[in-house]
């Protein structure tokens, strides 16, 4: 189920807002027109959740989690 994938991904990216941004951007990049969007989202969540085990955690120098930047409208 997708909820299990989300819980694994939250262990990697603790900021839920940042997790949504990462998943949405990765889904747009990895999506292929011949596949379902749901399958692409699940694949991205598996990759993000597995990044913790592969030591590929998203960080900024100084061991801080990357914070999203606000843009003017």
mmCIF file of the N, C-alpha and C atoms, coordinates in Angstrom:
data_MODEL
# 
_entry.id   MODEL 
# 
loop_
_atom_site.group_PDB 
_atom_site.id 
_atom_site.type_symbol 
_atom_site.label_atom_id 
_atom_site.label_alt_id 
_atom_site.label_comp_id 
_atom_site.label_asym_id 
_atom_site.label_entity_id 
_atom_site.label_seq_id 
_atom_site.pdbx_PDB_ins_code 
_atom_site.Cartn_x 
_atom_site.Cartn_y 
_atom_site.Cartn_z 
_atom_site.occupancy 
_atom_site.B_iso_or_equiv 
_atom_site.pdbx_formal_charge 
_atom_site.auth_seq_id 
_atom_site.auth_comp_id 
_atom_site.auth_asym_id 
_atom_site.auth_atom_id 
_atom_site.pdbx_PDB_model_num 
ATOM 1   N N  . UNK A 1 1  ? 0.836  -1.189 0.000   1.00 0.00 ? 1  UNK A N  1 
ATOM 2   C CA . UNK A 1 1  ? 0.000  0.000  0.000   1.00 0.00 ? 1  UNK A CA 1 
ATOM 3   C C  . UNK A 1 1  ? 0.872  1.241  0.000   1.00 0.00 ? 1  UNK A C  1 
ATOM 4   N N  . UNK A 1 2  ? 0.302  2.291  -0.516  1.00 0.00 ? 2  UNK A N  1 
ATOM 5   C CA . UNK A 1 2  ? 1.060  3.539  -0.616  1.00 0.00 ? 2  UNK A CA 1 
ATOM 6   C C  . UNK A 1 2  ? 1.378  4.110  0.755   1.00 0.00 ? 2  UNK A C  1 
ATOM 7   N N  . UNK A 1 3  ? 0.529  3.895  1.755   1.00 0.00 ? 3  UNK A N  1 
ATOM 8   C CA . UNK A 1 3  ? 0.800  4.462  3.077   1.00 0.00 ? 3  UNK A CA 1 
ATOM 9   C C  . UNK A 1 3  ? 2.096  3.899  3.654   1.00 0.00 ? 3  UNK A C  1 
ATOM 10  N N  . UNK A 1 4  ? 2.387  2.636  3.403   1.00 0.00 ? 4  UNK A N  1 
ATOM 11  C CA . UNK A 1 4  ? 3.661  2.069  3.863   1.00 0.00 ? 4  UNK A CA 1 
ATOM 12  C C  . UNK A 1 4  ? 4.840  2.742  3.164   1.00 0.00 ? 4  UNK A C  1 
ATOM 13  N N  . UNK A 1 5  ? 4.671  3.037  1.890   1.00 0.00 ? 5  UNK A N  1 
ATOM 14  C CA . UNK A 1 5  ? 5.732  3.715  1.152   1.00 0.00 ? 5  UNK A CA 1 
ATOM 15  C C  . UNK A 1 5  ? 5.957  5.120  1.692   1.00 0.00 ? 5  UNK A C  1 
ATOM 16  N N  . UNK A 1 6  ? 4.873  5.783  2.061   1.00 0.00 ? 6  UNK A N  1 
ATOM 17  C CA . UNK A 1 6  ? 4.985  7.146  2.598   1.00 0.00 ? 6  UNK A CA 1 
ATOM 18  C C  . UNK A 1 6  ? 5.700  7.135  3.946   1.00 0.00 ? 6  UNK A C  1 
ATOM 19  N N  . UNK A 1 7  ? 5.368  6.162  4.806   1.00 0.00 ? 7  UNK A N  1 
ATOM 20  C CA . UNK A 1 7  ? 6.032  6.099  6.109   1.00 0.00 ? 7  UNK A CA 1 
ATOM 21  C C  . UNK A 1 7  ? 7.532  5.859  5.954   1.00 0.00 ? 7  UNK A C  1 
ATOM 22  N N  . UNK A 1 8  ? 7.928  5.028  4.989   1.00 0.00 ? 8  UNK A N  1 
ATOM 23  C CA . UNK A 1 8  ? 9.357  4.815  4.742   1.00 0.00 ? 8  UNK A CA 1 
ATOM 24  C C  . UNK A 1 8  ? 10.015 6.086  4.219   1.00 0.00 ? 8  UNK A C  1 
ATOM 25  N N  . UNK A 1 9  ? 9.314  6.822  3.361   1.00 0.00 ? 9  UNK A N  1 
ATOM 26  C CA . UNK A 1 9  ? 9.873  8.053  2.797   1.00 0.00 ? 9  UNK A CA 1 
ATOM 27  C C  . UNK A 1 9  ? 9.993  9.144  3.854   1.00 0.00 ? 9  UNK A C  1 
ATOM 28  N N  . UNK A 1 10 ? 9.072  9.182  4.815   1.00 0.00 ? 10 UNK A N  1 
ATOM 29  C CA . UNK A 1 10 ? 9.120  10.202 5.877   1.00 0.00 ? 10 UNK A CA 1 
ATOM 30  C C  . UNK A 1 10 ? 10.349 9.987  6.762   1.00 0.00 ? 10 UNK A C  1 
ATOM 31  N N  . UNK A 1 11 ? 10.827 8.744  6.857   1.00 0.00 ? 11 UNK A N  1 
ATOM 32  C CA . UNK A 1 11 ? 12.053 8.501  7.618   1.00 0.00 ? 11 UNK A CA 1 
ATOM 33  C C  . UNK A 1 11 ? 13.255 9.153  6.947   1.00 0.00 ? 11 UNK A C  1 
ATOM 34  N N  . UNK A 1 12 ? 13.211 9.267  5.619   1.00 0.00 ? 12 UNK A N  1 
ATOM 35  C CA . UNK A 1 12 ? 14.320 9.867  4.876   1.00 0.00 ? 12 UNK A CA 1 
ATOM 36  C C  . UNK A 1 12 ? 14.223 11.382 4.868   1.00 0.00 ? 12 UNK A C  1 
ATOM 37  N N  . UNK A 1 13 ? 13.055 11.903 4.515   1.00 0.00 ? 13 UNK A N  1 
ATOM 38  C CA . UNK A 1 13 ? 12.826 13.351 4.464   1.00 0.00 ? 13 UNK A CA 1 
ATOM 39  C C  . UNK A 1 13 ? 11.802 13.663 5.549   1.00 0.00 ? 13 UNK A C  1 
ATOM 40  N N  . UNK A 1 14 ? 12.258 14.200 6.666   1.00 0.00 ? 14 UNK A N  1 
ATOM 41  C CA . UNK A 1 14 ? 11.373 14.369 7.823   1.00 0.00 ? 14 UNK A CA 1 
ATOM 42  C C  . UNK A 1 14 ? 10.378 15.508 7.657   1.00 0.00 ? 14 UNK A C  1 
ATOM 43  N N  . UNK A 1 15 ? 10.692 16.472 6.820   1.00 0.00 ? 15 UNK A N  1 
ATOM 44  C CA . UNK A 1 15 ? 9.786  17.591 6.583   1.00 0.00 ? 15 UNK A CA 1 
ATOM 45  C C  . UNK A 1 15 ? 8.734  17.147 5.566   1.00 0.00 ? 15 UNK A C  1 
ATOM 46  N N  . UNK A 1 16 ? 7.470  17.053 5.981   1.00 0.00 ? 16 UNK A N  1 
ATOM 47  C CA . UNK A 1 16 ? 6.422  16.528 5.097   1.00 0.00 ? 16 UNK A CA 1 
ATOM 48  C C  . UNK A 1 16 ? 6.182  17.419 3.892   1.00 0.00 ? 16 UNK A C  1 
ATOM 49  N N  . UNK A 1 17 ? 6.295  18.717 4.066   1.00 0.00 ? 17 UNK A N  1 
ATOM 50  C CA . UNK A 1 17 ? 6.114  19.640 2.941   1.00 0.00 ? 17 UNK A CA 1 
ATOM 51  C C  . UNK A 1 17 ? 7.215  19.427 1.906   1.00 0.00 ? 17 UNK A C  1 
ATOM 52  N N  . UNK A 1 18 ? 8.442  19.299 2.366   1.00 0.00 ? 18 UNK A N  1 
ATOM 53  C CA . UNK A 1 18 ? 9.561  19.049 1.466   1.00 0.00 ? 18 UNK A CA 1 
ATOM 54  C C  . UNK A 1 18 ? 9.406  17.699 0.780   1.00 0.00 ? 18 UNK A C  1 
ATOM 55  N N  . UNK A 1 19 ? 8.906  16.708 1.492   1.00 0.00 ? 19 UNK A N  1 
ATOM 56  C CA . UNK A 1 19 ? 8.667  15.397 0.896   1.00 0.00 ? 19 UNK A CA 1 
ATOM 57  C C  . UNK A 1 19 ? 7.672  15.500 -0.252  1.00 0.00 ? 19 UNK A C  1 
ATOM 58  N N  . UNK A 1 20 ? 6.602  16.258 -0.066  1.00 0.00 ? 20 UNK A N  1 
ATOM 59  C CA . UNK A 1 20 ? 5.624  16.444 -1.144  1.00 0.00 ? 20 UNK A CA 1 
ATOM 60  C C  . UNK A 1 20 ? 6.254  17.115 -2.351  1.00 0.00 ? 20 UNK A C  1 
ATOM 61  N N  . UNK A 1 21 ? 7.100  18.110 -2.114  1.00 0.00 ? 21 UNK A N  1 
ATOM 62  C CA . UNK A 1 21 ? 7.769  18.788 -3.217  1.00 0.00 ? 21 UNK A CA 1 
ATOM 63  C C  . UNK A 1 21 ? 8.713  17.842 -3.954  1.00 0.00 ? 21 UNK A C  1 
ATOM 64  N N  . UNK A 1 22 ? 9.476  17.060 -3.221  1.00 0.00 ? 22 UNK A N  1 
ATOM 65  C CA . UNK A 1 22 ? 10.427 16.131 -3.829  1.00 0.00 ? 22 UNK A CA 1 
ATOM 66  C C  . UNK A 1 22 ? 9.694  15.086 -4.660  1.00 0.00 ? 22 UNK A C  1 
ATOM 67  N N  . UNK A 1 23 ? 8.621  14.533 -4.099  1.00 0.00 ? 23 UNK A N  1 
ATOM 68  C CA . UNK A 1 23 ? 7.879  13.491 -4.803  1.00 0.00 ? 23 UNK A CA 1 
ATOM 69  C C  . UNK A 1 23 ? 7.205  14.054 -6.050  1.00 0.00 ? 23 UNK A C  1 
ATOM 70  N N  . UNK A 1 24 ? 6.638  15.247 -5.950  1.00 0.00 ? 24 UNK A N  1 
ATOM 71  C CA . UNK A 1 24 ? 5.952  15.806 -7.120  1.00 0.00 ? 24 UNK A CA 1 
ATOM 72  C C  . UNK A 1 24 ? 6.942  16.151 -8.237  1.00 0.00 ? 24 UNK A C  1 
ATOM 73  N N  . UNK A 1 25 ? 8.092  16.717 -7.887  1.00 0.00 ? 25 UNK A N  1 
ATOM 74  C CA . UNK A 1 25 ? 9.087  17.048 -8.912  1.00 0.00 ? 25 UNK A CA 1 
ATOM 75  C C  . UNK A 1 25 ? 9.680  15.786 -9.535  1.00 0.00 ? 25 UNK A C  1 
ATOM 76  N N  . UNK A 1 26 ? 9.953  14.792 -8.712  1.00 0.00 ? 26 UNK A N  1 
ATOM 77  C CA . UNK A 1 26 ? 10.505 13.545 -9.237  1.00 0.00 ? 26 UNK A CA 1 
ATOM 78  C C  . UNK A 1 26 ? 9.485  12.816 -10.105 1.00 0.00 ? 26 UNK A C  1 
ATOM 79  N N  . UNK A 1 27 ? 8.209  12.895 -9.735  1.00 0.00 ? 27 UNK A N  1 
ATOM 80  C CA . UNK A 1 27 ? 7.169  12.253 -10.532 1.00 0.00 ? 27 UNK A CA 1 
ATOM 81  C C  . UNK A 1 27 ? 7.088  12.897 -11.909 1.00 0.00 ? 27 UNK A C  1 
ATOM 82  N N  . UNK A 1 28 ? 7.190  14.202 -11.965 1.00 0.00 ? 28 UNK A N  1 
ATOM 83  C CA . UNK A 1 28 ? 7.157  14.885 -13.261 1.00 0.00 ? 28 UNK A CA 1 
ATOM 84  C C  . UNK A 1 28 ? 8.348  14.492 -14.133 1.00 0.00 ? 28 UNK A C  1 
ATOM 85  N N  . UNK A 1 29 ? 9.496  14.299 -13.516 1.00 0.00 ? 29 UNK A N  1 
ATOM 86  C CA . UNK A 1 29 ? 10.690 13.960 -14.294 1.00 0.00 ? 29 UNK A CA 1 
ATOM 87  C C  . UNK A 1 29 ? 10.711 12.502 -14.733 1.00 0.00 ? 29 UNK A C  1 
ATOM 88  N N  . UNK A 1 30 ? 10.267 11.588 -13.873 1.00 0.00 ? 30 UNK A N  1 
ATOM 89  C CA . UNK A 1 30 ? 10.369 10.160 -14.164 1.00 0.00 ? 30 UNK A CA 1 
ATOM 90  C C  . UNK A 1 30 ? 9.159  9.595  -14.897 1.00 0.00 ? 30 UNK A C  1 
ATOM 91  N N  . UNK A 1 31 ? 8.098  10.357 -14.995 1.00 0.00 ? 31 UNK A N  1 
ATOM 92  C CA . UNK A 1 31 ? 6.875  9.818  -15.594 1.00 0.00 ? 31 UNK A CA 1 
ATOM 93  C C  . UNK A 1 31 ? 7.039  9.581  -17.092 1.00 0.00 ? 31 UNK A C  1 
ATOM 94  N N  . UNK A 1 32 ? 6.567  8.416  -17.524 1.00 0.00 ? 32 UNK A N  1 
ATOM 95  C CA . UNK A 1 32 ? 6.566  8.068  -18.943 1.00 0.00 ? 32 UNK A CA 1 
ATOM 96  C C  . UNK A 1 32 ? 5.117  8.063  -19.399 1.00 0.00 ? 32 UNK A C  1 
ATOM 97  N N  . UNK A 1 33 ? 4.823  8.593  -20.576 1.00 0.00 ? 33 UNK A N  1 
ATOM 98  C CA . UNK A 1 33 ? 3.436  8.698  -21.037 1.00 0.00 ? 33 UNK A CA 1 
ATOM 99  C C  . UNK A 1 33 ? 2.703  7.358  -21.136 1.00 0.00 ? 33 UNK A C  1 
ATOM 100 N N  . UNK A 1 34 ? 3.432  6.259  -21.267 1.00 0.00 ? 34 UNK A N  1 
ATOM 101 C CA . UNK A 1 34 ? 2.775  4.957  -21.421 1.00 0.00 ? 34 UNK A CA 1 
ATOM 102 C C  . UNK A 1 34 ? 2.430  4.292  -20.089 1.00 0.00 ? 34 UNK A C  1 
ATOM 103 N N  . UNK A 1 35 ? 2.794  4.918  -18.968 1.00 0.00 ? 35 UNK A N  1 
ATOM 104 C CA . UNK A 1 35 ? 2.512  4.329  -17.658 1.00 0.00 ? 35 UNK A CA 1 
ATOM 105 C C  . UNK A 1 35 ? 1.515  5.183  -16.888 1.00 0.00 ? 35 UNK A C  1 
ATOM 106 N N  . UNK A 1 36 ? 0.963  4.595  -15.841 1.00 0.00 ? 36 UNK A N  1 
ATOM 107 C CA . UNK A 1 36 ? 0.033  5.336  -14.996 1.00 0.00 ? 36 UNK A CA 1 
ATOM 108 C C  . UNK A 1 36 ? 0.816  6.242  -14.044 1.00 0.00 ? 36 UNK A C  1 
ATOM 109 N N  . UNK A 1 37 ? 0.239  7.380  -13.729 1.00 0.00 ? 37 UNK A N  1 
ATOM 110 C CA . UNK A 1 37 ? 0.883  8.321  -12.811 1.00 0.00 ? 37 UNK A CA 1 
ATOM 111 C C  . UNK A 1 37 ? 1.000  7.690  -11.419 1.00 0.00 ? 37 UNK A C  1 
ATOM 112 N N  . UNK A 1 38 ? 0.012  6.917  -11.032 1.00 0.00 ? 38 UNK A N  1 
ATOM 113 C CA . UNK A 1 38 ? 0.036  6.266  -9.721  1.00 0.00 ? 38 UNK A CA 1 
ATOM 114 C C  . UNK A 1 38 ? 1.250  5.347  -9.586  1.00 0.00 ? 38 UNK A C  1 
ATOM 115 N N  . UNK A 1 39 ? 1.571  4.631  -10.648 1.00 0.00 ? 39 UNK A N  1 
ATOM 116 C CA . UNK A 1 39 ? 2.732  3.742  -10.608 1.00 0.00 ? 39 UNK A CA 1 
ATOM 117 C C  . UNK A 1 39 ? 4.029  4.535  -10.502 1.00 0.00 ? 39 UNK A C  1 
ATOM 118 N N  . UNK A 1 40 ? 4.079  5.672  -11.176 1.00 0.00 ? 40 UNK A N  1 
ATOM 119 C CA . UNK A 1 40 ? 5.271  6.521  -11.112 1.00 0.00 ? 40 UNK A CA 1 
ATOM 120 C C  . UNK A 1 40 ? 5.448  7.090  -9.707  1.00 0.00 ? 40 UNK A C  1 
ATOM 121 N N  . UNK A 1 41 ? 4.347  7.525  -9.087  1.00 0.00 ? 41 UNK A N  1 
ATOM 122 C CA . UNK A 1 41 ? 4.417  8.056  -7.720  1.00 0.00 ? 41 UNK A CA 1 
ATOM 123 C C  . UNK A 1 41 ? 4.902  6.972  -6.764  1.00 0.00 ? 41 UNK A C  1 
ATOM 124 N N  . UNK A 1 42 ? 4.377  5.759  -6.912  1.00 0.00 ? 42 UNK A N  1 
ATOM 125 C CA . UNK A 1 42 ? 4.810  4.654  -6.051  1.00 0.00 ? 42 UNK A CA 1 
ATOM 126 C C  . UNK A 1 42 ? 6.295  4.359  -6.230  1.00 0.00 ? 42 UNK A C  1 
ATOM 127 N N  . UNK A 1 43 ? 6.770  4.403  -7.464  1.00 0.00 ? 43 UNK A N  1 
ATOM 128 C CA . UNK A 1 43 ? 8.186  4.156  -7.732  1.00 0.00 ? 43 UNK A CA 1 
ATOM 129 C C  . UNK A 1 43 ? 9.065  5.225  -7.092  1.00 0.00 ? 43 UNK A C  1 
ATOM 130 N N  . UNK A 1 44 ? 8.621  6.471  -7.180  1.00 0.00 ? 44 UNK A N  1 
ATOM 131 C CA . UNK A 1 44 ? 9.384  7.570  -6.562  1.00 0.00 ? 44 UNK A CA 1 
ATOM 132 C C  . UNK A 1 44 ? 9.410  7.411  -5.046  1.00 0.00 ? 44 UNK A C  1 
ATOM 133 N N  . UNK A 1 45 ? 8.285  7.051  -4.453  1.00 0.00 ? 45 UNK A N  1 
ATOM 134 C CA . UNK A 1 45 ? 8.250  6.854  -2.999  1.00 0.00 ? 45 UNK A CA 1 
ATOM 135 C C  . UNK A 1 45 ? 9.165  5.709  -2.575  1.00 0.00 ? 45 UNK A C  1 
ATOM 136 N N  . UNK A 1 46 ? 9.233  4.664  -3.375  1.00 0.00 ? 46 UNK A N  1 
ATOM 137 C CA . UNK A 1 46 ? 10.143 3.551  -3.067  1.00 0.00 ? 46 UNK A CA 1 
ATOM 138 C C  . UNK A 1 46 ? 11.584 4.040  -3.117  1.00 0.00 ? 46 UNK A C  1 
ATOM 139 N N  . UNK A 1 47 ? 11.916 4.849  -4.130  1.00 0.00 ? 47 UNK A N  1 
ATOM 140 C CA . UNK A 1 47 ? 13.283 5.370  -4.244  1.00 0.00 ? 47 UNK A CA 1 
ATOM 141 C C  . UNK A 1 47 ? 13.630 6.290  -3.082  1.00 0.00 ? 47 UNK A C  1 
ATOM 142 N N  . UNK A 1 48 ? 12.715 7.161  -2.709  1.00 0.00 ? 48 UNK A N  1 
ATOM 143 C CA . UNK A 1 48 ? 12.976 8.085  -1.594  1.00 0.00 ? 48 UNK A CA 1 
ATOM 144 C C  . UNK A 1 48 ? 13.076 7.302  -0.289  1.00 0.00 ? 48 UNK A C  1 
ATOM 145 N N  . UNK A 1 49 ? 12.194 6.337  -0.095  1.00 0.00 ? 49 UNK A N  1 
ATOM 146 C CA . UNK A 1 49 ? 12.235 5.528  1.119   1.00 0.00 ? 49 UNK A CA 1 
ATOM 147 C C  . UNK A 1 49 ? 13.478 4.676  1.205   1.00 0.00 ? 49 UNK A C  1 
ATOM 148 N N  . UNK A 1 50 ? 13.971 4.205  0.067   1.00 0.00 ? 50 UNK A N  1 
ATOM 149 C CA . UNK A 1 50 ? 15.173 3.385  0.048   1.00 0.00 ? 50 UNK A CA 1 
ATOM 150 C C  . UNK A 1 50 ? 16.449 4.187  0.141   1.00 0.00 ? 50 UNK A C  1 
ATOM 151 N N  . UNK A 1 51 ? 16.367 5.492  -0.041  1.00 0.00 ? 51 UNK A N  1 
ATOM 152 C CA . UNK A 1 51 ? 17.554 6.339  0.023   1.00 0.00 ? 51 UNK A CA 1 
ATOM 153 C C  . UNK A 1 51 ? 18.160 6.331  1.422   1.00 0.00 ? 51 UNK A C  1 
ATOM 154 N N  . UNK A 1 52 ? 17.330 6.154  2.433   1.00 0.00 ? 52 UNK A N  1 
ATOM 155 C CA . UNK A 1 52 ? 17.825 6.118  3.814   1.00 0.00 ? 52 UNK A CA 1 
ATOM 156 C C  . UNK A 1 52 ? 18.742 4.916  4.010   1.00 0.00 ? 52 UNK A C  1 
ATOM 157 N N  . UNK A 1 53 ? 18.377 3.791  3.422   1.00 0.00 ? 53 UNK A N  1 
ATOM 158 C CA . UNK A 1 53 ? 19.196 2.588  3.552   1.00 0.00 ? 53 UNK A CA 1 
ATOM 159 C C  . UNK A 1 53 ? 20.470 2.691  2.734   1.00 0.00 ? 53 UNK A C  1 
ATOM 160 N N  . UNK A 1 54 ? 20.420 3.441  1.626   1.00 0.00 ? 54 UNK A N  1 
ATOM 161 C CA . UNK A 1 54 ? 21.581 3.579  0.752   1.00 0.00 ? 54 UNK A CA 1 
ATOM 162 C C  . UNK A 1 54 ? 22.450 4.770  1.156   1.00 0.00 ? 54 UNK A C  1 
ATOM 163 N N  . UNK A 1 55 ? 22.124 5.433  2.258   1.00 0.00 ? 55 UNK A N  1 
ATOM 164 C CA . UNK A 1 55 ? 22.877 6.588  2.751   1.00 0.00 ? 55 UNK A CA 1 
ATOM 165 C C  . UNK A 1 55 ? 22.885 7.728  1.752   1.00 0.00 ? 55 UNK A C  1 
ATOM 166 N N  . UNK A 1 56 ? 21.789 7.920  1.026   1.00 0.00 ? 56 UNK A N  1 
ATOM 167 C CA . UNK A 1 56 ? 21.673 9.022  0.086   1.00 0.00 ? 56 UNK A CA 1 
ATOM 168 C C  . UNK A 1 56 ? 20.652 10.038 0.599   1.00 0.00 ? 56 UNK A C  1 
ATOM 169 N N  . UNK A 1 57 ? 20.731 10.345 1.860   1.00 0.00 ? 57 UNK A N  1 
ATOM 170 C CA . UNK A 1 57 ? 19.770 11.246 2.473   1.00 0.00 ? 57 UNK A CA 1 
ATOM 171 C C  . UNK A 1 57 ? 19.982 12.654 1.933   1.00 0.00 ? 57 UNK A C  1 
ATOM 172 N N  . UNK A 1 58 ? 18.884 13.358 1.679   1.00 0.00 ? 58 UNK A N  1 
ATOM 173 C CA . UNK A 1 58 ? 18.953 14.707 1.135   1.00 0.00 ? 58 UNK A CA 1 
ATOM 174 C C  . UNK A 1 58 ? 19.334 15.658 2.262   1.00 0.00 ? 58 UNK A C  1 
ATOM 175 N N  . UNK A 1 59 ? 20.548 16.214 2.167   1.00 0.00 ? 59 UNK A N  1 
ATOM 176 C CA . UNK A 1 59 ? 21.016 17.124 3.201   1.00 0.00 ? 59 UNK A CA 1 
ATOM 177 C C  . UNK A 1 59 ? 21.735 18.300 2.574   1.00 0.00 ? 59 UNK A C  1 
ATOM 178 N N  . UNK A 1 60 ? 21.925 19.306 3.400   1.00 0.00 ? 60 UNK A N  1 
ATOM 179 C CA . UNK A 1 60 ? 22.685 20.494 3.029   1.00 0.00 ? 60 UNK A CA 1 
ATOM 180 C C  . UNK A 1 60 ? 23.903 20.510 3.941   1.00 0.00 ? 60 UNK A C  1 
ATOM 181 N N  . UNK A 1 61 ? 25.032 21.047 3.501   1.00 0.00 ? 61 UNK A N  1 
ATOM 182 C CA . UNK A 1 61 ? 26.194 21.087 4.377   1.00 0.00 ? 61 UNK A CA 1 
ATOM 183 C C  . UNK A 1 61 ? 25.835 21.629 5.759   1.00 0.00 ? 61 UNK A C  1 
ATOM 184 N N  . UNK A 1 62 ? 26.329 20.974 6.774   1.00 0.00 ? 62 UNK A N  1 
ATOM 185 C CA . UNK A 1 62 ? 26.001 21.346 8.137   1.00 0.00 ? 62 UNK A CA 1 
ATOM 186 C C  . UNK A 1 62 ? 24.965 20.394 8.713   1.00 0.00 ? 62 UNK A C  1 
ATOM 187 N N  . UNK A 1 63 ? 24.677 19.287 8.006   1.00 0.00 ? 63 UNK A N  1 
ATOM 188 C CA . UNK A 1 63 ? 23.736 18.251 8.436   1.00 0.00 ? 63 UNK A CA 1 
ATOM 189 C C  . UNK A 1 63 ? 22.335 18.778 8.669   1.00 0.00 ? 63 UNK A C  1 
ATOM 190 N N  . UNK A 1 64 ? 21.905 19.728 7.892   1.00 0.00 ? 64 UNK A N  1 
ATOM 191 C CA . UNK A 1 64 ? 20.542 20.237 7.977   1.00 0.00 ? 64 UNK A CA 1 
ATOM 192 C C  . UNK A 1 64 ? 19.750 19.711 6.792   1.00 0.00 ? 64 UNK A C  1 
ATOM 193 N N  . UNK A 1 65 ? 18.480 19.459 7.001   1.00 0.00 ? 65 UNK A N  1 
ATOM 194 C CA . UNK A 1 65 ? 17.620 19.037 5.908   1.00 0.00 ? 65 UNK A CA 1 
ATOM 195 C C  . UNK A 1 65 ? 17.353 20.234 5.010   1.00 0.00 ? 65 UNK A C  1 
ATOM 196 N N  . UNK A 1 66 ? 17.362 20.015 3.720   1.00 0.00 ? 66 UNK A N  1 
ATOM 197 C CA . UNK A 1 66 ? 17.146 21.108 2.771   1.00 0.00 ? 66 UNK A CA 1 
ATOM 198 C C  . UNK A 1 66 ? 15.761 21.714 2.963   1.00 0.00 ? 66 UNK A C  1 
ATOM 199 N N  . UNK A 1 67 ? 15.704 22.998 3.090   1.00 0.00 ? 67 UNK A N  1 
ATOM 200 C CA . UNK A 1 67 ? 14.446 23.711 3.263   1.00 0.00 ? 67 UNK A CA 1 
ATOM 201 C C  . UNK A 1 67 ? 13.996 24.277 1.923   1.00 0.00 ? 67 UNK A C  1 
ATOM 202 N N  . UNK A 1 68 ? 12.706 24.240 1.647   1.00 0.00 ? 68 UNK A N  1 
ATOM 203 C CA . UNK A 1 68 ? 12.230 24.811 0.378   1.00 0.00 ? 68 UNK A CA 1 
ATOM 204 C C  . UNK A 1 68 ? 12.390 26.327 0.385   1.00 0.00 ? 68 UNK A C  1 
ATOM 205 N N  . UNK A 1 69 ? 12.633 26.878 -0.786  1.00 0.00 ? 69 UNK A N  1 
ATOM 206 C CA . UNK A 1 69 ? 12.764 28.323 -0.908  1.00 0.00 ? 69 UNK A CA 1 
ATOM 207 C C  . UNK A 1 69 ? 11.471 28.902 -1.422  1.00 0.00 ? 69 UNK A C  1 
ATOM 208 N N  . UNK A 1 70 ? 11.058 30.019 -0.868  1.00 0.00 ? 70 UNK A N  1 
ATOM 209 C CA . UNK A 1 70 ? 9.838  30.682 -1.307  1.00 0.00 ? 70 UNK A CA 1 
ATOM 210 C C  . UNK A 1 70 ? 10.139 31.561 -2.503  1.00 0.00 ? 70 UNK A C  1 
ATOM 211 N N  . UNK A 1 71 ? 9.210  31.590 -3.430  1.00 0.00 ? 71 UNK A N  1 
ATOM 212 C CA . UNK A 1 71 ? 9.365  32.419 -4.613  1.00 0.00 ? 71 UNK A CA 1 
ATOM 213 C C  . UNK A 1 71 ? 8.257  33.439 -4.662  1.00 0.00 ? 71 UNK A C  1 
ATOM 214 N N  . UNK A 1 72 ? 8.565  34.602 -5.173  1.00 0.00 ? 72 UNK A N  1 
ATOM 215 C CA . UNK A 1 72 ? 7.540  35.633 -5.318  1.00 0.00 ? 72 UNK A CA 1 
ATOM 216 C C  . UNK A 1 72 ? 6.589  35.241 -6.440  1.00 0.00 ? 72 UNK A C  1 
ATOM 217 N N  . UNK A 1 73 ? 5.330  35.579 -6.266  1.00 0.00 ? 73 UNK A N  1 
ATOM 218 C CA . UNK A 1 73 ? 4.338  35.204 -7.273  1.00 0.00 ? 73 UNK A CA 1 
ATOM 219 C C  . UNK A 1 73 ? 4.440  36.070 -8.502  1.00 0.00 ? 73 UNK A C  1 
# 
